[in-house]
Amino acid sequence: MEQAQKYERLRALHGGERAFVIPNAWDAGSARLLTSLGFAALATTSAGYAFSVGKRDSTAGLSRQEILQNAAQIVAATGLPVSGDLEDGFGTAPEACAKTIAMASQIGLVGGTIEDATGDPDAPIYEVSHAVDRIQAAVEAARGRDFLLTARAENFICGRPDLADTIRRLQAFEEAGADVLYAPGLPDLEAIRTVCQSVGKPVNVVMGLVSFTCSVTDLSEAGVSRISVGGSFARAAIGAMMRAAREVQEQGTFTYSQQAIPDSVVRQIMSQTHDPQRED
């Protein structure tokens, strides 16, 4: 599938009557596994990638080059549309966000997110006018490219659980031209419903980030268009490995292998290749 076709498919998924799930792959292997399960599109996860290389998920710990190289490997491993976790755009200035969008499109990503978190614990969120300038620059960089821009308001995962300010930011990002809006960490279904009713663009909600959970049906009825899982699939995989290792270390048994995916299945999935010209 050509990049333009992937972009159109990703955009069309946001217009369905029911929310679609866009799971987050952290490497080429997880991308192949998720593709084999029949998902319609994939996203990357900076957290999952960071865990896989022994780092913390932070703009200080992960460079633009690392994130884009990882994303390029995921794009190459699947024929599905892929949206990238582009963190804060890898720079304070709007120009840094614009450069990141251009580079992301060049490696085959057909979408990506830019967040308003600063990485500074003393001032964790950009002042709103600067945050909007950064999204506006990203919008301009995406114009003319096959790229769906998602703007993230990070209040709830940066110690500022202010729903009114989160909505104001999302509305400002919408006015600036963002295609999709996203506020990770919303505390409950009512807050999600309020956000969806307050904006006119598709809304992404992440599940697996906080203890609050609900179903795809619940989220669809609340007005959500897209559901991601962030780094939670990666953490689930790490959790399974930790439980297996503890069993061996503490009990000297190997019953974990009964739940492991068969080697023959993994080999089959990993040996599959996708045809870039294929349209289905």
N, C-alpha and C positions, 0 to 999 in steps of 0.2 A: 504494500500500500504506500503510495506517495505521501510526502509530508502534508501536502494540501488536503488530501483525502483524510488523513488522520485528524487534522485540525477540524475539518467539517464534521467528522464523526464525533469528536469530543464535544464540540459545540452543540450538536444535535442532542446528545445525551442529556444535556441540562434542560431540555424542553419537554421531557416526558411527564406523564401524569404521575409517575411514581419515582421517588428518589432512586438514583443508582449508586452503587458502592464502587469507589475507586480505591482499591487496596494499595498500600504503600510497600513497594519492594525496596530492599536495601542493598542488593547486589544482583548480578546477572542470574545467579542460580535461583534466588527467590523470585525474580521476574519470570523465569521459565516455569516455575511451579505454579505461580498465580495465573499465568497465561493458560496453563493446561486445565485449570479449573473453570474456565469459561467466562471470566470477567471481561467487560467490554473495554476497559481502559485501566491504566496503572498510574500511580504517582510514585515519586521517590520519597525518601525520608532521611533528613540529615541526622536525626537521632539514631535510627537504625544503622546507617552507615558508620556513624561515629562509634557505636558499640562494637561494630565488626572489626574496627581497626584500633580498638583499645583507647579511644579518646572520649572526652565529654562532648555533648552536643552544645557547642557555643560558637559564636562568630570568631572568638579569639582562638579557638582550637581547630577550626576547619577553614581552609582557604577556598576561595572561588575556584581555583584550579582543581583541588581535590573533589569538590562537590560536582563540578561539571564533568570531570573525568569519570566519576562513579555513575553519573546520569547517562553519559555516553555509552557506557557498558550496558546499562539497563536498556537503553533504546536499541542497541544492537542485538540484544537477546530476545526481543519480542517484536511481533508485527503490530502490536496494539499501540494506540495513542498513549503518550507518556507526558504527564505534567510534573514539573520539577519543584522540589522544595528549595527555594533560592534564598532562604533565610532573610536577612535584612537588605539584600542586594549587594552585600560585601562592600559597604562604604556608607559614610554619613551623607555625602553629597548626592543630590538627585542624579548627577551625571554618572555616579557609580551604579545606581540602579539601572539606568538606561544601558550602560555597557554590559551589565549582567544579562539583561533581557536579550540584547543582540547576540551575545555569545551563546546563550541557551538555545536560541532559535537555530543558530548555525550548527549545533551538534545534533539537531533532530527533535528536541523537545517541542511540543506543540502547545504548551501551557506552562505556567509557573506561578508561584506565590511570592509576594514581597510583603514583609511584615513591618510593623511600626515600633518594634522593640529595639532598644539601643544597645543592649548588652552591658549597660552601666547600672549596677545595683542601686546607686544613689539617685539616678534619674532614668528609670527603666523604659519609659515610653517617650518617643519623640513628641515635641510640642506639635499640636494638631496642624498648624499651617505648614510646618516643615514636613510633617508626615504626608500631607496632601501634595506638596511640591514633589516629593519623591515618587508618589504614585503617578502623578501627572507626567513626570519624566519617563517612567516605565511605560505608560500608555503611549506616549509619543514614539518610544523605541519599538513598541509592538506594532504600531500602525504600518500597514503594508506588508507585514509578515504573517505567517500562519501561526498565530500565537494567542492563546486565551489567557488573559491576565487576571489573577486572583489577588485581591488586596486583603491583608489580615490585620485585624485590630487585636492586640495582644493583652489588653488590660487584665483579663481574668486569669492568665497564667503568669502574670508579672506582679501579682500582689495588689492589683487595683480592681477589685470586683465592682466596677461602676457600670451598670447596664446602660444608663442614660448617656454617659460619655462614649461608651462603645458604639451605641446606635448613632450618635452624632458623627463619629469617625467613619463608620460604614457608609452613612449617607453622603459624607463629604467625598469619600473614595468613589462612590457611585457617580457623583457629579463630575469627578475628575476623569471618569471614563473607564473605570475597572469593569471587567466583564462578569466577575464572580466575587462575592463577598464572604468573609470568613472571620469568625471570632471564636478561637479555640477556648475550651474550658467553660462554656456556658453551663450554669449549675443545674438546670432542670428543663423540662419540656416547655413550661410556661415561658421561660426566658427565651428559648429557641423560637417559640411561636411569636413572641413579641418582636424579635429581630426580623423574622421573615415578613411580618406584617408591616414593618417600618421601612422596608426598602423595596425597590422595584427590580432588582437584579437577582439572579439565582444565588442561593445561599449554600455554602458548604458547612457541614457540621462534622466534627471529629468524634468518634466513639473510641473507648478504650483508654482515654486520657485521664479521666476522673472516675470515681466510683459510680456516679450516675450512669445508668444504661437504659436504653429503650430499643424498640425494634425498628426495622426499616419501615414497617407500616405506620408506627407511631410518628416517626420523623416525617414521612411523606404527608401524613394528615396535618402535621404542623406547618407544612409549607417548604420543607427542605428539598433542595434539588439534588444535592450531592453529599455522599457520606464517605469520609476517609477514616483511616484507622491510625494515622501517625506512626509512631514507633512501636505501637502495641503488639503488632505481629512479631516484630523482631524481639521484643521483650518476652513474648510467649515462647518463642523458640529458645531463647536463652534460659528461660525458666525450666523448660523441659530438659535441657542439657544439665542444668544445676541439680535437678531432682535425680537424674540418672547418675551423675557423678557422686552425689551424696549417698545414693543407695550402694554404690560400689565401695566407696570409702568407709562408710559407717556400718554396712551390713555384710559386705562381701558377696552380695548377690547381683544378678544381672537380669532381673525380671523386666527392667525398663525396655529391653529389646523387643518384648512382645508388642509394645505400642509403637515401635519405630517403623517408619515407612520401609517397605522391602527394597533391597538394593536393586532388584530388577526393575522396579517401578521408577526409581530415581534415575537409573541409567537410561531408561526409555525416554523420560522427560528431557534429560539433559542432552540426549543425542539428537533431539528434534531441532530442525532449523526452520527458519521462516523465510519465505520468498518476499523480498521487498516489493515485487510487482503484483503480489497477490492482493485481491481486494476483499477477501472474506476471511 
